[in-house]
Amino acid sequence: MIKAGVIGYPVKHSLSPRIHNYWLKKYNIKGSYDAIEVHPDNLKGFLVSMIKNGFSGVNVTIPHKEKVLEILNNAADPFAKFIGAVNTIIIKDKNFICTNTDFIGFSRNVIEKEPEFDFSEGKAVVIGAGGAARAVIFALLSLNVPEIIIVNRTREKSEIIKTKAIKNFQVADKKILVAEWKNISEILKNASLLVNTTSLGMVGQNKLEIDLSNLPKTALVNDIVYNPLETKLLKTAKLRGNKVVDGLGMLLHQAAPGFEAWFGVRPEIDDNLRKFVLEGLVKK
Ligand code: ATR
């Protein structure tokens, strides 16, 4: 029986078991996917014993994503290294592969929901400079966005991403710009895409307060927050006529590559899965 799961501390908030068990059932696969609480002090021990314990791999969630990259750095691919975090571990022939599938989640979500959207058309504004922002920026670079403006409360973190992108991917200096948080409304002029990668707007967090009046009505707005599904940002954008994409699809699409690697089936993201995961959110 194929064995996988998600490690975190705590881990009960994770929606990954719901997603993977839905697929295991749908495809009638003899496998297991469990939520595994791993205390930070036991993380290294858990990783070392994974092969012996018959795991095909695991997803990694808070607070272990960065630490796994540190411990298994030799097994990390360039995506995990640029993003600075591992969310998926795959064991193949007793070897570890550590990756980060958030950039795939972001791109597939937007492409699926807005297939007509042309990433190469204009500039993208990315709010935030954490792990999620790095995943989104990597995706945008792969999708040939001509100009990316990063705006984050802590400016230095945006500068670090810019430097790393130039160094790791030979990105042209003028392709990534860094803006001040206080200028957030101003930089929306001429933007084709606006993405919130911070946790602002999520239930229990502060609101994301931005004035969208400079944003062209033709711009697409995406929030990676999925709880609530319609954040204030998306609601405001929609009301003024912008197209919007919510964050649920990113969560579902980032899960698919791990499932395929472990269980050998490329899973479909269907409406029943969306419904099932949303029901899980309500219960959390
Ligand atoms: P993740 O890996 O999910 O991206 P993270 O690395 O902790 O999480 O990043 C969180 C992001 O949300 C950061 O860009 C953070 O801004 P700072 O770099 O200034 O900390 C942003 N963020 C969180 N709370 C915020 C707040 N109250 N106002 C503005 N930005 C906030």
Boltz pocket constraint, residues with backbone or C-beta under 6 A from the ligand:
constraints:
  - pocket:
      binder: B
      contacts: [[A, 127], [A, 128], [A, 129], [A, 130], [A, 131], [A, 132], [A, 133], [A, 152], [A, 153], [A, 154], [A, 157], [A, 197], [A, 198], [A, 199], [A, 200], [A, 206]]
      max_distance: 6.0
